[in-house]
Amino acid sequence: MHKALTGGPDVYKQGASEDKGEMARLQAFIGAIAIGDMVKSTLGPKGMDKILQPVSGQGRTGNATVTNDGATILKSVWIDNPAARILVDISKTQDQECGDGTTSVVVLAAEMLRNAQQLVEQQKMHPQVIIRGYRLALAAARERLASLAMDNGKNSEAFREDLLRIARTTLSSKLLKHEKDHFATLAVNAVLRLGGKPNIDYIQVIKKAGGSLKESFLSEGFILEKRIAVGHKKTLENCKVLVANCQMDTDKIKIYGAKVKVDSFEAVAEIEAAEKEKMKTKIGKIVGHGCNVFINRQLIYNYPDQLFKENGVMAIEHSDFDGSERLAAVLGADIVSTFESPEQTKLGKCDKIEEIMIGEDKVIKFSGCAQGEACTIVLRGSSQHVLDEAERSLHDALAVLYQTVQETRVVWGGGSMEMAMAQAVQKKLNEVGGKESVAMEGFAKALMQIPTILADNAGLDSAELVGQLRAAHAKGGNTMGLDFTVGDVQDMKEKGIMESFRSKMSQLCSASEAAEMIVRVDDIIKNAPRQREG
């Protein structure tokens, strides 16, 4: 039979598939909404945790992870649906940009898509009309959010208080909520030490099992999780540090993989002596730099270690790569591999290096570093799972504080901004004629779902609370939000529940853009799997 009568020519390779029109759109909507529903229960101060169990043989150590961090959950889940992957990507971007709001951005995008799906399926509205309506709504919401933002960047005391409030709000939904005042102070002190410098790597987080979370502390300077080599001084002042990444092994004969045949043991001894002489020359060049501390990324074997002792140079070996990079940055040093030109090598400086005990482990502490902004937060906790989740929680707080120092505007939390933006969109839609106003209403409903989900996760009557919150905002109470300690609508200004303006704006824009991208979809093409040869 002619191809024209059986649906036209087959364009794609055998094994490829194509979903068109309604089927493609349905697949995109369902995948994205399912992702939102998966992380919805982790949202807010009363959000639930999820256990991520790796496939046997997979994962960092094959251990389960317990977390309620949206980005961590979505990173760990294997997803096949292309629309769902878009939401995973915006969650990762939110985590990199702002640190906090990774769950909110996915839930908000999923709610926008849920409302768009109803408009497409039930009211047969064209996707481009929905997109126009969503863009008008986004403009109104952004304008309202910007008008409600406050800026205390010029007043250092008020700004510090703002940062503490943001840190407490961020940590409220995490494992650290019971010690949120302690950890908020740690995070704010660490970020303010940076003095606005764009380098959050100067803040190091070390995890040490044992003790309780309350025993975590902030240490000025840098801590390296290594020990000073045996026989060296355990304390040294006025340190000039050379940070290197080179081979320091001469206990075994190593002539670059060449095969050497000798006819006597004396010849072997001569080769060993030549190797030792070569190492002695190398040590001489290192000492010639004028350093009194040598830190190497690789191992330092017995003979070079002995030579360092004889020359009065403290040797520290096998510092991990991240540790070396960060250490070089905070000491103001170069990482060197060759030692031919001392005048071009920059040595690091610090006032004091000492070996200290944290829990049952010995570590090396660098005090008075050249880059004085450096500091280390030492986390204590009962188990590795607790420490891992505490580190993720603290990372979110540090990242959002760091962004707030760059963009000093702040807004009130507790669902107050979402309700204010929803009401601004509803006010704007009265001025818009045509079907776009229906799409704008869907956008406003999606924003109002955030306080609804927060209340549901706390086990409260969401319909009652959101109704009260809507009424409070209609009377002009822009700072009114949900307080889950008493389960009622309260003034966020009195409760001190605050969020970063940049984080909130990023959530709104990313969710809207992702929803718009998925609504546009009308065709999903899957390539044929590659055939194995042989």
N, C-alpha and C positions, 0 to 999 in steps of 0.2 A: 504494500500500500504506500501511496505517496507520503513523504514526510509532512507536507503541509496539512494533511488530514489527521495526522497523529500528534499534533502539538508542535510542529516546527523542528528545525535542526537541533541536534544536541551539541551545544556550544562547549560545555564543560567536559573535562577529562572524566573517564569512567571512574566512579567512586565518589565524585564531588556531589554536593547537594546544595539546594537553594530553597530558602523559605521567603515567600513574597507577601507583600500587603499585610492583611490582617494577621496572618500566622506569624510573620516576622515581628510585627509590633507586639503581639501577645507574648511571644517568647522573650522579647526585650523587657517588657513591663514586669512579667512574672519573675524573671531572674533578679532584677534590681530590687523589687519589693521584697523578695525572699531574703536578700542580704540585709535589708533594713530591719526586717522582723527578727532576724537572727541576733543582731546586736542590740535591739531595742531594750531588752530587759536589763542591760548593763548600764543604762543611762541614769545619771543623777546620783545624789548622795546616798540613796537607798538602793542603788543598782545591784544586781546579783553578779556573782562570779561565774566563770566558765572554766571547765577543765579541758585542756587541749592535750589529747593523748596521741603521741606520734606513732606512725606506722613502725612496726618492729624493724630495727636497723636504721631508722631515720631519726632526725632530730639531733640536737647538739650532743646530748648524752643518752638519748633514748628515754629521758624522764618526762613525766607529765608536767604541764605548766598550768598554774592556777592564776587567772587574771580577769580583770574586768576592763582592761585597756582595749578600746576599739581597734586601734592600729595593730596591736599585737595579735588579736584574735583573727583579724582579716588577713594579716600576713601569713598566718599559719594554716589557713584553710585552702585546700586545693579547689579551684573553681573552674568550671568549664564554660559557663554562660558568659558571652562577651559583654553584655550589658552590666552584669554583676561585677565584672573586672573593672569597668569604668568607676564604679563606686569604691572599689578597693583602692584604686589609684588615687582618687581624691582624698581618701582617708590617709594614705601614705604622704601625700603632699601636705595635708593639714598638719601631720605629725612633724614633718621637716620644717615647715614654715613657722608654726606657732606652738607645737608641742601638745597643746590641749585642744579639745573640741573634735577629736577624731571620731567619736561615736555620734555626736550631735550632727555633724555634717552628713553622715551616711543616712541617719534616721530622717533628717529634714528632706534630703533628696528623694528618699523612698516615699515619703508622704506626698511630696509634690507629684511624683509619678503615679501614685495611687489615685489622686484626684484627676490627673490628666487621663488616666485609663478610663475612668467613669465618663468623662466628657467625650472621649473618642468612641467608646462602645455604646453608651446609652443615648447621648445627644447627637451622635454622628458628626461631631465637630472636627474640622480639618486641623491637623497638627500645627500648621503655620499660624492659624488663628490663636491656638493655645499659646504658642511661643510669643506672639505679639502681646497677648495679655500678661504673660509671665514677665516679659521685659518691662512693661509699664508698672507692674506691681513691684518688681525689683527696684526700679528707680525711686518709687515712693517709699519703700522700706529703707533703702540706703539713706535717703534724705532725712527720714525720721530718726534713724539710728545716729547719724552724725549730729543731729540737733540735740540729742539727749546725752552726748558724750561730754565728759568733764576732763579738764587738763590741769593737774597740779605740778607739772614738770618744773616750774620755776621755783616752787616752794619745797625745799628738800625734806623738811619734816613731814609735811602733808603727803608728799609723794612716797616717802618710806611707809607711811601708814597705808596708803593705797596698795603698795606692793605686798604688804603683809596680809591685807584683806584678800587680794587676788590669790596669793599662795594658799591661804586657808580655804578659800572657795574651791580651788583646784584639788587640794588634798582631801576635801570632804568626801569625794566620791571614790577615794582610793583606800588601800589597806592602812595607810598612815593616819586615817581620820581621828583615831583616838589620841594621837600625839601631834595633831596638826599644828598647834601653837609652837611646839618645839621645832618641828621640821620647817614650818613657815619662816621662823627666825633664822634657822640655818641657811635656808635657800636665799633669803633676802640679803643676809650678810655676805654670802658668797658672791651673789650677782653684783651688789653694790661695790665690792672690792675691785671688780673689773674696771670701774671708773668709766663706763661707756665704751670701752674698747671692744671691737667686734671679734672677740675670740673666746667663745664659751669653753674651748678646750683647756683653758687655764684652770677650770674647775674640774678636779678629779674626784671620782667616787670609788671608794674601796669597800668591798664587802668582807666582813669577818664574822663567821658564825660564832655564836656564844653571846651570853648576856641578853638584854632586852632592847627593843627599839628605842626606848627612852635613853639608853646609854650612848646612842650615836652622837658624834661631836664634829665640830668644824676645826680643822687644824690649819693654821697659817703656814704657808710654804708648800712643799711638795713631798709626797711620800712614795718611795719606790719599794715594791714588794720583793725585795731581795736582801741578802745578807752581805756584810762586808767580809772579804776573804779572810781565812784563818791567818793569824799572826800580824794583821794590820791593826793600826789604832782604831778604836771604835768611836772616837770623837775627834773632829778636826775643825779648826777655825780658820777664817780668812782663806777660803778654798778657791783655787783656780782649777776649773774642771775641763778636761778634754773628753768629749763624747765621741766615740768611734764605732765603726762597724767594719771590723777586719779580723782576719784569722790570726790567732795567737797560740797556735799549737805547734810544738816542735818535739814532743816526746816520741813521735813516730817519724820514720823516714818518709818524706813526701816530695817526690821530684816530679810533680805535675803528671801523674799517671804513667810515667815512663817505666820501662822494665829494665832493671839494672842487674847485670851478672857480675859477680865478684869471685875471686879465687881464694880469698882468705877473710877471716874475721877482722883482721887489721884494716882491710879496705872498708868494711862496714863501719868500723869505728871512725875512720877518716870522714866518711860521708856524714855520720852523726855529728862529728865535730864541726864540719862545714855548716850543717843545718843550724847547730847551736850558735855558731859565730854569726850567721845571718840574722838569727833572732836577737842576738846581743846588739847588733848594729841597729836593728829596728827599734829596740827598747831605748837605745841611746838617742835616736831621733825623736822619740816620743818625749823623753825627759828633757830634751833640748827645747821643747816648746815652752818650758817654764811652768808646767802644770804640777800640782801636788795631789790631784785626784784623776784617775783614769777609769772611765766607765765604758765598757765594751758591750756591744750587742751580742757578740758571740762568746764562746768559752775562752778562758785564759788558763793555759795549762801550767803545770808545776814550775817548769824552768823560767818562763817569763814572769810568773808571779814572784818567784824568788828574786829575780833581778829588780822588780818594782820595789820590793821590801828593802833591798840594799840601797836603792836610790831615794828611799823615803817617800815613795808615791803610793797613796792608797789605791787599791785596785778593786773594782766592782765588776763582776762578769755577768753575762747572760741576761741583761735587762731586756724585757720583752719589747717588741718593736714599737707598739703604741707608747709604752713607757719611755723609750728612747726619744721618740719624736716630741712628746710633750715635755720631757725633761730638757731637751735642747732648747725648746721654745721658752720655757720659764727661766732657764739660766742665761738665755741670750747667747747660746753657743752654736757652732756649726757641727754637723755630724760628718766626720772625716773618715776616709778609707786609706789615704796615703799621707806620709809625713815628711815630704820633701821640702815643703816651703812653710816654715813656722810663721813667717811674717804675714802670710795670707790667711792663716787659721785663726778663727775667733774663739777664744776660750770663754767658758761660762764662769760666772762668779756667784758665790753665795757666802753668807757670813759663817754658817756652821753646818757641818754634816755629822749626824750622830745615829747610832743604832738604838731603836726603842722597841718596847714590847707593846703589841696590841692584842689583847686576849692571850693566846698561847703562842703567837707568832712574832718573830723578830722582823722588823722592817727598818728601812733607812729613811731618816727624815732630813730634808734640806730646808734650812731656815734662812731668812733674809735673802731670797733669790733676787737676781738682777731685775726680773720682771716682778715687782712686788705684789702684783694683783693675784698671783697664783695662790691657790688654796686647795685643801683636800677635805672632802666630807667622808668620814669613816662611818659606815653603817654597821650596826650590830643587830643581831636577830637570832631567834631560836633555831631556825633551819634554813637551808639553802633556798627552798621555795619562798619563804617569807622574805629573805634578802633580795631575791630576784624581783619579786613584786614591789618591794620597797624601792629598789633602784629604778624601776619603770615609773613609779609614782613620782619619785623625786626628779627624774629626768623631765617629766611633764611640767612640774612646777618650775624648775630652773629655766626650761625653754620659754615658757610663757612669760616669766619675769624678765628674761633677757630681751624678748621682743617688746615688752612694755617699756623697758628703759630706752629702747630705740624710738618707739611710738608711744608717747606718754599719756595718750588719752585713755580713759577708762569708762566703763558703763556699769550699771547695777545688774545683778544677776537674779537667780530664782525664778526665771521665766518672765520677768517684768519687761525685758526688751522685746521678746517675741510677741507678747500681747500688745505692746505699744506699736510695734511695726504692723501687726495684723490689723489693728484699728486704723492706722494710717492708710493701709491699702484699701480697707473697706470704705473709708471716707473718699479716697481718690476714685474708686470705681463708680461712684455716683455721678462723676463728671464725664465718664467714658461711655460713649454710646456703642451699641452693637454687641456682638458675641464676646468681644475681648473682656467685657466686664464680668462675664460668667467665669472665664479663666482666672481673672484676678481674684475672684471670690475663692476659687480653689487654692490659689497661692496663700491667701489669708488663712484658710482652714488648715493648711499644712503647717504654717507658723504656730497656730494655736494648738496643734497636736503635741508640740514640745512640752508645754506645761502639763498637758493631759497625761502624757507618758510618764513624766516625772512623778505625778501624783499616783498613777497606777502602780508604778514600781515601789512606791512607799506603802502600798496597801491602803491608800485613802480613797475617798469617794471623789473621783476626778471630775465628774459632771458637776457636782456641787461646788467644788473648789474653783474650777475654771469659770463657772457662772459668776461666783463672787468676785473673782479677779477681773473679769470683763467689766462688771459693774463698777468696780473701784477705778479702773482706768477710764471708763466713760465719764466719771466725775472729776477727772483730771489728776488722779493719783498715779503719776508716771513711775514712781519708785516702788509701787506695790508689787509684791511677788509672793511666791509660795515658801513658807517656812516649814520644813519637815520635822523639826524637833517638837513642835506643838501641833502640827497638822492643820495649819490655818493660813489665811492671807495676812501677811504682815508687811510693814514698811522696811524695804531692804536697806535703806539708809541707816535706820536704827540698828539693824542686825549686822551691818557691815559686810553684806554679801555682794562682792564686786567681781567683775570679769574684765578681761582685756578687750579694748575696743577693736584692736587689730584682729584678734582671734575671732570675735563675733562677726566682724565684717567679712573675714575670709570664709567663715562657715556659710554665711548667707550667699555670697557670690559663687563659691565653688558648688554648693548644692544646686543653685539655680542653673548654672552653666551645664552641670552634669545632667540634670533633668531635661534641659533643652536639647542636649545632644542625643539622649535616648529617645525622646519624643519624635525626633526627626527620622528615626530608622524606619525604612519600609522594605528592606531587603537584607537577608543574612545569607552570605555565600560561604560554604565550607569547602576548602580544597580537599582533593582526594589525598588520602594518606600515602606517604612515600613507600614504594614497594622495596622490600629488602632484596638485595642481590645475592645470588648464590643459593 
